[in-house]
Amino acid sequence: MATGTRNRERIAAVAAVLMLAACRPKAASLEANPRRLVIYGTEQSKEISVRAADAKGASVAEMPPLKWTSSNPGVVEVSGAGHVVPKHPGTATVTVSSGNLSASVAVEVVDLSSIEIAPALLRLVGPAGTTAKFVVTGRNAAKKPAAVPSIAWILTNPKVASIARDGTVSSLAPGQTLVTAKVGDLVAESELQIDIRDVSRIELRPETAILRVGESQKLSVTAYDENGLPIADAGAQLSGSAPDVVRVLGDGTITGLKSGTAVVTASIGSRRAEATVLVD
């Protein structure tokens, strides 16, 4: 009698567990995050998270067994936990699946290992609204120049200056701020000092520079106050008339790219100075 009662209790308990399992929401779809992943360089790994959802889109508490695959293991490898390891520049699709459910992430590995910002220190002198430009350059795994995609700019003190997408800063008030350029996980920083004052004139030296293709030289800018005295370390907005002939960086570095002539202009507020660059 006691044995029969215990058997009935066991059967009832098993039935309750089965009923409870049957009532639990079942996964109807998988969602991977992020849906697109860009990795700069092969030194940094990334994680992909997965959410299982029922037919109504609500998250399912119990994650089903998952399988991870990469369409191109030569570009990226992926572990069973969604850990993505870049191997070589290129593109691949990472897929996570469970039974007939799946989700995919487009992955791109870009051959950009580091970025640099120039100038590393900029003292922006002149009336409010004076501008100058930061230039970001990149290098790949072989330490050779590499193209830099869209840059995110951050100022720690936006009350003293503003910055545009192309790296042009405009002075607002006296003070200083840290300028950060970000491309994915890659970061470069510069210090920006704002000195609000009038500038009577500026000079750009040398007035004529002769370069060979691939050769670099640094132009110097000198600004003078209303009393004709030089202003130490004053930064200027620099631009070139022929960017295919001469590359101009914000710190005054010019590099010959191909034979030709270009005019480099330095400006602080309404003040201008020019230098001619000949590339042979």
Secondary structure as GFF3:
##gff-version 3
##sequence-region A 1 280
A	DSSP	alpha_helix	2	23	.	.	.	ID=ss1
A	DSSP	beta_strand	29	33	.	.	.	ID=ss2
A	DSSP	beta_strand	36	40	.	.	.	ID=ss3
A	DSSP	beta_strand	46	47	.	.	.	ID=ss4
A	DSSP	beta_strand	49	53	.	.	.	ID=ss5
A	DSSP	beta_strand	67	70	.	.	.	ID=ss6
A	DSSP	beta_strand	76	78	.	.	.	ID=ss7
A	DSSP	beta_strand	83	86	.	.	.	ID=ss8
A	DSSP	beta_strand	90	98	.	.	.	ID=ss9
A	DSSP	beta_strand	101	110	.	.	.	ID=ss10
A	DSSP	beta_strand	114	118	.	.	.	ID=ss11
A	DSSP	beta_strand	121	126	.	.	.	ID=ss12
A	DSSP	beta_strand	131	133	.	.	.	ID=ss13
A	DSSP	beta_strand	135	139	.	.	.	ID=ss14
A	DSSP	beta_strand	145	146	.	.	.	ID=ss15
A	DSSP	beta_strand	152	155	.	.	.	ID=ss16
A	DSSP	beta_strand	161	163	.	.	.	ID=ss17
A	DSSP	beta_strand	168	171	.	.	.	ID=ss18
A	DSSP	beta_strand	175	183	.	.	.	ID=ss19
A	DSSP	beta_strand	186	196	.	.	.	ID=ss20
A	DSSP	beta_strand	201	205	.	.	.	ID=ss21
A	DSSP	beta_strand	208	211	.	.	.	ID=ss22
A	DSSP	beta_strand	216	218	.	.	.	ID=ss23
A	DSSP	beta_strand	220	224	.	.	.	ID=ss24
A	DSSP	beta_strand	230	231	.	.	.	ID=ss25
A	DSSP	beta_strand	234	235	.	.	.	ID=ss26
A	DSSP	beta_strand	237	240	.	.	.	ID=ss27
A	DSSP	beta_strand	246	248	.	.	.	ID=ss28
A	DSSP	beta_strand	253	256	.	.	.	ID=ss29
A	DSSP	beta_strand	260	268	.	.	.	ID=ss30
A	DSSP	beta_strand	271	279	.	.	.	ID=ss31
###
